[in-house]
Amino acid sequence: MTGMREYLGKISGIIVPRWPDATPLLHFRSCFELLIAVILSAQTTDEQVNGVTPLLFAAFPDPGSMAAASLSEIEELIHSVGFYRTKARHLVSTARALTERYQGTVPERMEDLLALPGVGRKTANLVISACFGEPGIIVDTHVMRVAVRLGIHGERNPEAIETVLRQNLDPEGYTAFSHALNRHGKYVCTARNPGCLRGGECPLEFFCPKNGIGDTDRNG
């Protein structure tokens, strides 16, 4: 394989034009709504989150109202998403932190976002890129899977994958590459029956090492 910077440039040149919409698939109207939606999205599909957030935000449209909510009220509205009890606690605690520490606004600094309950690097990178226009490397489950299959990193370790991408991409390309790799994983390099096993549907197939892809990936 060529150097990682050249390899990522090759991948980027193919998938970024194919998936040019470098924005979240989650529905939101404010930074607060995006932050809450991404917290909800852990181990849950974007479609499931988009299904519950309209009623959630109608009932609790800002940090102040959500901070005053009871856990049972939040749980009732988000019970269809995975780990809803834990997420309800995170939502209320995060809303309280925003109200008490940041006058009800979402902070712009990575370290401040990471200090909020339920917020990891994926969430923080998505918020700073979508809300504040800063470069963000968003490593979710789709990006992790594709990164391993492409040989970008040998393990599904989000921080390690983020480090490789950060070291070998120009900052102005972080966000677009992240979203394109996410779309590629969501729609082409799927967990089961990926595009390379569906008759040449993958535009990266001719140089992808297909790490971890085997007969078990043909089903599901």
MARVEXPA-485401 format. One record per residue: residue number from 1; residue in one letter; x, y, z of N, C-alpha, C in turn. Coordinates in Angstrom, 3 decimals, always signed. Layout:
// MARVEXPA-485401
REC|num|residuo|n_px|n_py|n_pz|ca_px|ca_py|ca_pz|c_px|c_py|c_pz
REC|NUM|A|X|Y|Z|X|Y|Z|X|Y|Z
...
// end
This chain:
// MARVEXPA-485401
REC|num|residuo|n_px|n_py|n_pz|ca_px|ca_py|ca_pz|c_px|c_py|c_pz
REC|1|M|+0.846|-1.198|+0.000|+0.000|+0.000|+0.000|+0.877|+1.242|+0.000
REC|2|T|+0.436|+2.267|-0.697|+1.156|+3.537|-0.678|+1.044|+4.157|+0.704
REC|3|G|+1.688|+5.293|+0.906|+1.591|+5.967|+2.178|+0.150|+6.285|+2.541
REC|4|M|-0.124|+6.372|+3.851|-1.506|+6.567|+4.291|-2.089|+7.867|+3.773
REC|5|R|-1.288|+8.937|+3.734|-1.826|+10.205|+3.228|-2.273|+10.065|+1.773
REC|6|E|-1.465|+9.401|+0.962|-1.824|+9.206|-0.438|-3.035|+8.280|-0.563
REC|7|Y|-3.065|+7.257|+0.277|-4.173|+6.298|+0.250|-5.496|+6.982|+0.599
REC|8|L|-5.492|+7.797|+1.650|-6.708|+8.511|+2.031|-7.109|+9.527|+0.967
REC|9|G|-6.117|+10.130|+0.318|-6.423|+11.046|-0.774|-7.119|+10.339|-1.925
REC|10|K|-6.684|+9.122|-2.195|-7.302|+8.325|-3.256|-8.751|+7.989|-2.907
REC|11|I|-8.967|+7.555|-1.660|-10.321|+7.240|-1.204|-11.201|+8.482|-1.253
REC|12|S|-10.672|+9.587|-0.738|-11.433|+10.829|-0.690|-11.843|+11.293|-2.078
REC|13|G|-10.917|+11.167|-3.032|-11.203|+11.607|-4.391|-12.343|+10.846|-5.049
REC|14|I|-12.633|+9.651|-4.535|-13.717|+8.839|-5.088|-15.027|+9.046|-4.334
REC|15|I|-14.967|+9.020|-2.991|-16.227|+9.006|-2.239|-16.773|+10.397|-1.912
REC|16|V|-15.909|+11.397|-1.763|-16.444|+12.727|-1.429|-17.305|+13.285|-2.568
REC|17|P|-16.884|+13.189|-3.851|-17.793|+13.630|-4.915|-19.068|+12.788|-4.993
REC|18|R|-18.980|+11.538|-4.602|-20.145|+10.654|-4.644|-21.155|+11.006|-3.551
REC|19|W|-20.637|+11.457|-2.389|-21.474|+11.820|-1.244|-21.108|+13.244|-0.809
REC|20|P|-21.519|+14.238|-1.547|-21.049|+15.609|-1.290|-21.750|+16.331|-0.138
REC|21|D|-22.827|+15.762|+0.385|-23.593|+16.445|+1.440|-22.922|+16.217|+2.795
REC|22|A|-22.064|+17.146|+3.186|-21.303|+16.999|+4.430|-22.080|+17.564|+5.618
REC|23|T|-23.286|+17.020|+5.824|-24.131|+17.450|+6.930|-24.713|+16.221|+7.619
REC|24|P|-25.126|+16.363|+8.879|-25.695|+15.211|+9.594|-27.002|+14.740|+8.967
REC|25|L|-27.275|+13.444|+9.120|-28.553|+12.889|+8.693|-29.625|+13.067|+9.767
REC|26|L|-29.214|+13.456|+10.952|-30.150|+13.750|+12.025|-30.870|+15.062|+11.742
REC|27|H|-32.129|+15.137|+12.127|-32.908|+16.356|+11.921|-32.745|+17.278|+13.129
REC|28|F|-32.453|+18.547|+12.866|-32.296|+19.499|+13.966|-32.496|+20.916|+13.444
REC|29|R|-32.867|+21.802|+14.360|-33.072|+23.207|+14.017|-32.167|+24.134|+14.811
REC|30|S|-31.402|+23.575|+15.732|-30.517|+24.382|+16.576|-29.377|+23.503|+17.057
REC|31|C|-28.342|+24.139|+17.582|-27.219|+23.370|+18.130|-27.663|+22.511|+19.305
REC|32|F|-28.579|+23.019|+20.107|-29.108|+22.235|+21.222|-29.797|+20.977|+20.704
REC|33|E|-30.635|+21.114|+19.689|-31.325|+19.949|+19.150|-30.342|+18.945|+18.555
REC|34|L|-29.309|+19.428|+17.884|-28.324|+18.506|+17.328|-27.589|+17.765|+18.447
REC|35|L|-27.164|+18.491|+19.463|-26.463|+17.859|+20.575|-27.311|+16.758|+21.196
REC|36|I|-28.570|+17.040|+21.462|-29.458|+16.048|+22.058|-29.667|+14.869|+21.118
REC|37|A|-29.845|+15.142|+19.833|-30.066|+14.071|+18.861|-28.860|+13.149|+18.761
REC|38|V|-27.655|+13.716|+18.808|-26.462|+12.864|+18.693|-26.282|+12.022|+19.949
REC|39|I|-26.588|+12.578|+21.115|-26.547|+11.770|+22.338|-27.509|+10.589|+22.209
REC|40|L|-28.675|+10.837|+21.652|-29.658|+9.769|+21.467|-29.211|+8.730|+20.440
REC|41|S|-28.331|+9.111|+19.521|-27.996|+8.239|+18.388|-27.027|+7.117|+18.724
REC|42|A|-26.454|+7.112|+19.915|-25.513|+6.053|+20.280|-26.204|+4.691|+20.197
REC|43|Q|-25.636|+3.789|+19.413|-26.158|+2.434|+19.226|-27.624|+2.436|+18.795
REC|44|T|-27.998|+3.455|+18.044|-29.361|+3.614|+17.533|-29.257|+4.244|+16.152
REC|45|T|-30.143|+3.891|+15.253|-30.075|+4.455|+13.908|-30.555|+5.900|+13.887
REC|46|D|-30.079|+6.643|+12.897|-30.539|+8.019|+12.717|-32.046|+8.066|+12.502
REC|47|E|-32.572|+7.070|+11.803|-33.998|+7.045|+11.526|-34.809|+6.902|+12.816
REC|48|Q|-34.324|+6.074|+13.736|-35.025|+5.920|+15.016|-34.994|+7.220|+15.814
REC|49|V|-33.843|+7.887|+15.801|-33.734|+9.160|+16.520|-34.657|+10.194|+15.898
REC|50|N|-34.648|+10.298|+14.569|-35.513|+11.268|+13.900|-36.995|+10.983|+14.150
REC|51|G|-37.292|+9.748|+14.519|-38.678|+9.400|+14.814|-39.161|+9.908|+16.166
REC|52|V|-38.236|+10.110|+17.109|-38.653|+10.527|+18.455|-38.399|+11.998|+18.741
REC|53|T|-37.477|+12.621|+18.023|-37.119|+13.998|+18.384|-38.212|+15.044|+18.127
REC|54|P|-39.087|+14.892|+17.137|-40.122|+15.925|+16.982|-40.970|+16.109|+18.244
REC|55|L|-41.439|+15.015|+18.832|-42.243|+15.126|+20.050|-41.385|+15.556|+21.237
REC|56|L|-40.152|+15.071|+21.286|-39.255|+15.447|+22.383|-39.004|+16.949|+22.383
REC|57|F|-38.696|+17.506|+21.216|-38.383|+18.938|+21.146|-39.639|+19.805|+21.222
REC|58|A|-40.783|+19.249|+20.856|-42.024|+19.995|+21.042|-42.314|+20.172|+22.531
REC|59|A|-42.003|+19.128|+23.308|-42.243|+19.192|+24.750|-41.147|+19.966|+25.479
REC|60|F|-39.907|+19.812|+25.018|-38.758|+20.420|+25.696|-37.864|+21.088|+24.650
REC|61|P|-38.200|+22.312|+24.249|-37.528|+22.940|+23.114|-36.188|+23.592|+23.421
REC|62|D|-35.810|+23.670|+24.697|-34.570|+24.363|+25.049|-33.976|+23.745|+26.306
REC|63|P|-32.728|+24.075|+26.623|-32.082|+23.470|+27.796|-32.842|+23.702|+29.096
REC|64|G|-33.420|+24.886|+29.272|-34.119|+25.174|+30.513|-35.296|+24.256|+30.755
REC|65|S|-36.092|+24.043|+29.725|-37.265|+23.174|+29.884|-36.858|+21.719|+30.056
REC|66|M|-35.830|+21.267|+29.338|-35.395|+19.886|+29.489|-34.723|+19.661|+30.843
REC|67|A|-34.027|+20.674|+31.335|-33.381|+20.553|+32.645|-34.399|+20.361|+33.754
REC|68|A|-35.598|+20.910|+33.561|-36.644|+20.814|+34.579|-37.523|+19.574|+34.407
REC|69|A|-37.281|+18.807|+33.355|-38.117|+17.631|+33.084|-37.802|+16.504|+34.052
REC|70|S|-38.776|+15.648|+34.272|-38.531|+14.434|+35.053|-38.010|+13.348|+34.129
REC|71|L|-37.290|+12.412|+34.701|-36.771|+11.314|+33.892|-37.899|+10.529|+33.240
REC|72|S|-38.984|+10.341|+33.954|-40.094|+9.557|+33.398|-40.692|+10.245|+32.175
REC|73|E|-40.745|+11.574|+32.178|-41.267|+12.298|+31.017|-40.377|+12.078|+29.800
REC|74|I|-39.063|+12.171|+30.007|-38.127|+11.962|+28.897|-38.171|+10.515|+28.425
REC|75|E|-38.165|+9.591|+29.372|-38.179|+8.169|+29.024|-39.387|+7.811|+28.175
REC|76|E|-40.530|+8.367|+28.505|-41.739|+8.068|+27.749|-41.618|+8.504|+26.295
REC|77|L|-40.938|+9.605|+26.074|-40.813|+10.140|+24.717|-39.728|+9.454|+23.895
REC|78|I|-38.725|+8.862|+24.560|-37.600|+8.284|+23.810|-37.494|+6.774|+23.999
REC|79|H|-38.537|+6.143|+24.523|-38.418|+4.727|+24.909|-38.143|+3.794|+23.729
REC|80|S|-38.398|+4.243|+22.504|-38.171|+3.370|+21.342|-36.707|+3.326|+20.894
REC|81|V|-35.847|+4.173|+21.470|-34.425|+4.127|+21.114|-33.677|+3.258|+22.130
REC|82|G|-32.541|+2.732|+21.718|-31.775|+1.864|+22.601|-31.251|+2.587|+23.830
REC|83|F|-31.205|+1.857|+24.949|-30.653|+2.383|+26.208|-31.340|+3.684|+26.624
REC|84|Y|-32.654|+3.704|+26.494|-33.383|+4.970|+26.688|-33.304|+5.481|+28.116
REC|85|R|-33.196|+4.594|+29.104|-33.122|+5.078|+30.484|-31.811|+5.818|+30.742
REC|86|T|-30.716|+5.231|+30.293|-29.419|+5.894|+30.441|-29.396|+7.205|+29.668
REC|87|K|-29.938|+7.185|+28.463|-29.944|+8.392|+27.643|-30.821|+9.481|+28.259
REC|88|A|-31.926|+9.094|+28.878|-32.775|+10.090|+29.535|-32.002|+10.806|+30.639
REC|89|R|-31.218|+10.047|+31.406|-30.399|+10.672|+32.451|-29.390|+11.627|+31.840
REC|90|H|-28.757|+11.212|+30.732|-27.777|+12.070|+30.078|-28.424|+13.352|+29.542
REC|91|L|-29.621|+13.228|+28.984|-30.291|+14.406|+28.425|-30.599|+15.430|+29.512
REC|92|V|-31.153|+14.980|+30.606|-31.497|+15.899|+31.679|-30.235|+16.507|+32.284
REC|93|S|-29.214|+15.676|+32.516|-27.967|+16.182|+33.108|-27.265|+17.159|+32.183
REC|94|T|-27.260|+16.869|+30.886|-26.638|+17.778|+29.927|-27.402|+19.096|+29.855
REC|95|A|-28.731|+19.026|+29.831|-29.525|+20.250|+29.804|-29.263|+21.096|+31.041
REC|96|R|-29.126|+20.458|+32.185|-28.819|+21.200|+33.413|-27.439|+21.839|+33.341
REC|97|A|-26.479|+21.106|+32.798|-25.130|+21.659|+32.668|-25.122|+22.859|+31.726
REC|98|L|-25.838|+22.753|+30.621|-25.915|+23.884|+29.684|-26.543|+25.102|+30.349
REC|99|T|-27.562|+24.853|+31.152|-28.259|+25.956|+31.824|-27.390|+26.597|+32.900
REC|100|E|-26.717|+25.748|+33.669|-25.956|+26.256|+34.819|-24.592|+26.816|+34.435
REC|101|R|-23.938|+26.212|+33.437|-22.561|+26.598|+33.121|-22.450|+27.525|+31.912
REC|102|Y|-23.390|+27.404|+30.970|-23.221|+28.094|+29.687|-24.420|+28.957|+29.309
REC|103|Q|-25.190|+29.381|+30.287|-26.334|+30.270|+30.042|-27.289|+29.718|+28.974
REC|104|G|-27.424|+28.404|+28.945|-28.370|+27.780|+28.029|-27.908|+27.662|+26.598
REC|105|T|-26.628|+27.859|+26.348|-26.094|+27.718|+24.992|-25.159|+26.510|+24.928
REC|106|V|-24.962|+26.012|+23.728|-24.042|+24.887|+23.516|-22.629|+25.434|+23.376
REC|107|P|-21.681|+24.952|+24.171|-20.317|+25.485|+24.085|-19.642|+25.105|+22.773
REC|108|E|-18.707|+25.938|+22.352|-18.015|+25.712|+21.083|-16.725|+24.913|+21.245
REC|109|R|-16.165|+24.875|+22.442|-14.869|+24.222|+22.629|-15.036|+22.718|+22.833
REC|110|M|-14.143|+21.958|+22.208|-14.165|+20.507|+22.322|-14.121|+20.053|+23.775
REC|111|E|-13.230|+20.644|+24.581|-13.087|+20.189|+25.965|-14.346|+20.450|+26.775
REC|112|D|-15.064|+21.516|+26.468|-16.315|+21.793|+27.175|-17.407|+20.806|+26.771
REC|113|L|-17.470|+20.496|+25.508|-18.453|+19.518|+25.038|-18.192|+18.146|+25.641
REC|114|L|-16.925|+17.746|+25.702|-16.580|+16.428|+26.235|-16.885|+16.300|+27.715
REC|115|A|-17.025|+17.415|+28.403|-17.343|+17.384|+29.828|-18.839|+17.188|+30.085
REC|116|L|-19.659|+17.238|+29.045|-21.094|+17.065|+29.202|-21.457|+15.581|+29.288
REC|117|P|-22.453|+15.223|+30.098|-22.851|+13.810|+30.230|-23.296|+13.212|+28.900
REC|118|G|-22.784|+12.031|+28.580|-23.184|+11.339|+27.364|-22.519|+11.818|+26.101
REC|119|V|-21.563|+12.739|+26.228|-20.897|+13.290|+25.039|-19.494|+12.723|+24.912
REC|120|G|-19.239|+12.036|+23.789|-17.904|+11.555|+23.470|-17.348|+12.318|+22.288
REC|121|R|-16.240|+11.851|+21.762|-15.570|+12.586|+20.694|-16.401|+12.622|+19.411
REC|122|K|-17.127|+11.541|+19.110|-17.965|+11.567|+17.906|-18.986|+12.694|+17.993
REC|123|T|-19.673|+12.760|+19.127|-20.688|+13.789|+19.317|-20.072|+15.180|+19.249
REC|124|A|-18.965|+15.374|+19.963|-18.332|+16.687|+20.007|-17.859|+17.114|+18.610
REC|125|N|-17.246|+16.211|+17.865|-16.784|+16.542|+16.520|-17.939|+16.874|+15.587
REC|126|L|-19.048|+16.154|+15.737|-20.204|+16.435|+14.885|-20.789|+17.803|+15.200
REC|127|V|-20.870|+18.141|+16.469|-21.438|+19.428|+16.863|-20.547|+20.584|+16.419
REC|128|I|-19.234|+20.471|+16.654|-18.377|+21.605|+16.298|-18.301|+21.803|+14.789
REC|129|S|-18.465|+20.728|+14.026|-18.420|+20.875|+12.570|-19.744|+21.389|+12.022
REC|130|A|-20.859|+20.825|+12.486|-22.168|+21.207|+11.947|-22.657|+22.543|+12.469
REC|131|C|-22.317|+22.874|+13.717|-22.836|+24.106|+14.319|-21.869|+25.283|+14.213
REC|132|F|-20.574|+25.005|+14.305|-19.612|+26.094|+14.417|-18.621|+26.156|+13.258
REC|133|G|-18.787|+25.271|+12.283|-17.963|+25.335|+11.087|-16.512|+24.965|+11.280
REC|134|E|-16.205|+24.291|+12.385|-14.838|+23.852|+12.629|-14.621|+22.463|+12.025
REC|135|P|-13.395|+22.136|+11.600|-13.149|+20.801|+11.065|-13.422|+19.727|+12.115
REC|136|G|-14.126|+18.692|+11.731|-14.446|+17.619|+12.664|-14.295|+16.250|+12.030
REC|137|I|-13.660|+15.332|+12.742|-13.540|+13.945|+12.289|-14.532|+13.123|+13.102
REC|138|I|-15.560|+12.638|+12.445|-16.684|+11.996|+13.120|-16.588|+10.486|+12.906
REC|139|V|-16.147|+9.777|+13.916|-15.943|+8.334|+13.795|-17.100|+7.615|+14.479
REC|140|D|-18.084|+7.210|+13.690|-19.199|+6.439|+14.219|-19.035|+4.977|+13.812
REC|141|T|-20.055|+4.168|+14.046|-19.929|+2.735|+13.775|-19.702|+2.442|+12.294
REC|142|H|-20.307|+3.234|+11.400|-20.107|+3.020|+9.962|-18.671|+3.353|+9.569
REC|143|V|-18.171|+4.478|+10.063|-16.802|+4.885|+9.743|-15.800|+3.866|+10.291
REC|144|M|-16.038|+3.385|+11.504|-15.134|+2.377|+12.074|-15.086|+1.121|+11.212
REC|145|R|-16.254|+0.637|+10.808|-16.311|-0.583|+10.009|-15.570|-0.407|+8.690
REC|146|V|-15.817|+0.689|+7.994|-15.183|+0.917|+6.700|-13.686|+1.137|+6.864
REC|147|A|-13.276|+1.838|+7.922|-11.853|+2.088|+8.154|-11.079|+0.786|+8.320
REC|148|V|-11.675|-0.167|+9.031|-11.017|-1.467|+9.211|-10.975|-2.230|+7.892
REC|149|R|-12.079|-2.265|+7.171|-12.127|-3.003|+5.906|-11.160|-2.427|+4.876
REC|150|L|-10.981|-1.109|+4.911|-10.066|-0.460|+3.964|-8.612|-0.526|+4.413
REC|151|G|-8.374|-0.987|+5.632|-7.004|-1.055|+6.130|-6.473|+0.269|+6.656
REC|152|I|-7.367|+1.205|+6.945|-6.931|+2.474|+7.529|-6.429|+2.258|+8.941
REC|153|H|-7.072|+1.349|+9.654|-6.609|+0.933|+10.982|-7.019|-0.516|+11.191
REC|154|G|-6.270|-1.221|+12.033|-6.511|-2.646|+12.206|-7.600|-3.001|+13.185
REC|155|E|-8.079|-2.043|+13.970|-9.083|-2.344|+14.980|-10.185|-1.290|+14.957
REC|156|R|-11.353|-1.674|+15.482|-12.467|-0.732|+15.600|-12.283|+0.107|+16.869
REC|157|N|-11.305|+0.936|+16.810|-10.960|+1.816|+17.923|-11.188|+3.250|+17.454
REC|158|P|-12.257|+3.902|+17.900|-12.603|+5.210|+17.335|-11.532|+6.274|+17.532
REC|159|E|-10.886|+6.307|+18.695|-9.862|+7.332|+18.926|-8.633|+7.081|+18.063
REC|160|A|-8.263|+5.808|+17.899|-7.110|+5.491|+17.060|-7.395|+5.812|+15.596
REC|161|I|-8.607|+5.505|+15.141|-8.986|+5.826|+13.758|-9.009|+7.333|+13.555
REC|162|E|-9.561|+8.055|+14.520|-9.568|+9.516|+14.424|-8.149|+10.059|+14.325
REC|163|T|-7.234|+9.489|+15.104|-5.849|+9.954|+15.081|-5.218|+9.747|+13.705
REC|164|V|-5.442|+8.570|+13.107|-4.889|+8.297|+11.775|-5.445|+9.287|+10.758
REC|165|L|-6.736|+9.511|+10.796|-7.347|+10.444|+9.843|-6.849|+11.863|+10.067
REC|166|R|-6.727|+12.255|+11.331|-6.283|+13.617|+11.650|-4.848|+13.850|+11.172
REC|167|Q|-4.022|+12.813|+11.265|-2.617|+12.942|+10.891|-2.393|+12.910|+9.382
REC|168|N|-3.373|+12.383|+8.636|-3.131|+12.148|+7.211|-4.110|+12.845|+6.272
REC|169|L|-5.008|+13.646|+6.835|-5.896|+14.469|+6.018|-5.627|+15.938|+6.328
REC|170|D|-5.842|+16.789|+5.360|-5.777|+18.225|+5.625|-7.028|+18.617|+6.409
REC|171|P|-6.904|+19.522|+7.383|-8.059|+19.875|+8.221|-9.302|+20.273|+7.439
REC|172|E|-9.119|+20.966|+6.326|-10.295|+21.399|+5.567|-11.060|+20.223|+4.963
REC|173|G|-10.447|+19.037|+4.975|-11.128|+17.855|+4.441|-11.721|+16.939|+5.489
REC|174|Y|-11.505|+17.235|+6.772|-11.973|+16.355|+7.842|-13.472|+16.070|+7.745
REC|175|T|-14.261|+17.128|+7.710|-15.709|+16.970|+7.810|-16.281|+16.267|+6.589
REC|176|A|-15.887|+16.702|+5.403|-16.422|+16.095|+4.182|-16.044|+14.625|+4.091
REC|177|F|-14.800|+14.283|+4.450|-14.369|+12.892|+4.388|-15.149|+12.054|+5.388
REC|178|S|-15.340|+12.573|+6.598|-16.079|+11.828|+7.625|-17.485|+11.502|+7.163
REC|179|H|-18.194|+12.496|+6.635|-19.567|+12.263|+6.206|-19.624|+11.339|+4.995
REC|180|A|-18.682|+11.480|+4.079|-18.672|+10.600|+2.908|-18.397|+9.157|+3.317
REC|181|L|-17.465|+8.953|+4.256|-17.166|+7.593|+4.715|-18.360|+7.022|+5.471
REC|182|N|-19.060|+7.868|+6.213|-20.276|+7.428|+6.898|-21.322|+6.957|+5.893
REC|183|R|-21.568|+7.753|+4.858|-22.570|+7.379|+3.846|-22.146|+6.106|+3.115
REC|184|H|-20.854|+5.993|+2.837|-20.362|+4.793|+2.162|-20.641|+3.555|+3.016
REC|185|G|-20.407|+3.677|+4.314|-20.671|+2.550|+5.199|-22.146|+2.274|+5.388
REC|186|K|-22.937|+3.312|+5.415|-24.377|+3.161|+5.642|-25.086|+2.549|+4.437
REC|187|Y|-24.648|+2.928|+3.231|-25.396|+2.535|+2.046|-24.664|+1.540|+1.130
REC|188|V|-23.346|+1.458|+1.218|-22.595|+0.577|+0.313|-21.842|-0.496|+1.091
REC|189|C|-20.920|-0.086|+1.937|-20.103|-1.045|+2.690|-20.825|-1.401|+3.990
REC|190|T|-21.987|-2.002|+3.835|-22.864|-2.305|+4.956|-22.305|-3.435|+5.818
REC|191|A|-22.832|-3.535|+7.033|-22.326|-4.549|+7.961|-22.486|-5.947|+7.388
REC|192|R|-23.630|-6.215|+6.823|-23.901|-7.500|+6.171|-24.087|-7.283|+4.679
REC|193|N|-23.596|-8.222|+3.900|-23.749|-8.177|+2.446|-23.288|-6.841|+1.859
REC|194|P|-22.011|-6.476|+2.068|-21.506|-5.199|+1.550|-21.483|-5.165|+0.026
REC|195|G|-21.302|-3.969|-0.511|-21.395|-3.755|-1.947|-20.490|-4.642|-2.786
REC|196|C|-19.295|-4.964|-2.266|-18.374|-5.794|-3.047|-18.873|-7.230|-3.202
REC|197|L|-19.848|-7.627|-2.373|-20.456|-8.951|-2.504|-21.794|-8.884|-3.219
REC|198|R|-22.141|-7.721|-3.723|-23.419|-7.551|-4.422|-23.201|-7.241|-5.905
REC|199|G|-22.104|-7.687|-6.439|-21.895|-7.517|-7.876|-21.278|-6.202|-8.273
REC|200|G|-20.221|-5.802|-7.562|-19.458|-4.634|-7.969|-20.116|-3.303|-7.697
REC|201|E|-20.863|-3.183|-6.616|-21.519|-1.923|-6.292|-20.587|-0.926|-5.606
REC|202|C|-19.409|-1.377|-5.178|-18.518|-0.506|-4.420|-17.463|+0.138|-5.314
REC|203|P|-17.374|+1.468|-5.325|-16.389|+2.142|-6.170|-14.964|+2.024|-5.649
REC|204|L|-14.800|+1.500|-4.418|-13.461|+1.327|-3.848|-12.972|-0.114|-3.971
REC|205|E|-13.777|-0.978|-4.565|-13.499|-2.407|-4.540|-12.159|-2.775|-5.181
REC|206|F|-11.754|-2.036|-6.213|-10.572|-2.456|-6.965|-9.275|-2.289|-6.181
REC|207|F|-9.284|-1.534|-5.071|-8.065|-1.470|-4.265|-8.301|-1.739|-2.776
REC|208|C|-9.536|-1.963|-2.365|-9.829|-2.239|-0.952|-9.340|-3.636|-0.573
REC|209|P|-8.598|-3.771|+0.548|-8.144|-5.100|+0.969|-9.258|-5.972|+1.529
REC|210|K|-10.439|-5.400|+1.768|-11.615|-6.143|+2.248|-11.323|-6.876|+3.561
REC|211|N|-10.617|-6.218|+4.442|-10.282|-6.841|+5.722|-11.538|-7.217|+6.502
REC|212|G|-11.597|-8.452|+6.923|-12.713|-8.920|+7.735|-13.954|-9.303|+6.958
REC|213|I|-13.933|-9.177|+5.646|-15.097|-9.561|+4.850|-14.950|-11.005|+4.416
REC|214|G|-15.991|-11.801|+4.699|-15.954|-13.213|+4.336|-17.345|-13.725|+4.092
REC|215|D|-17.496|-15.024|+4.142|-18.785|-15.650|+3.844|-19.867|-15.198|+4.820
REC|216|T|-19.490|-14.916|+6.075|-20.499|-14.522|+7.064|-21.105|-13.167|+6.748
REC|217|D|-20.427|-12.387|+5.887|-20.945|-11.070|+5.544|-21.958|-11.098|+4.411
REC|218|R|-22.241|-12.296|+3.908|-23.162|-12.393|+2.775|-24.631|-12.382|+3.218
REC|219|N|-24.860|-12.546|+4.508|-26.235|-12.675|+4.999|-26.617|-11.493|+5.856
REC|220|G|-27.908|-11.302|+6.042|-28.395|-10.273|+6.952|-28.855|-9.032|+6.213
// end
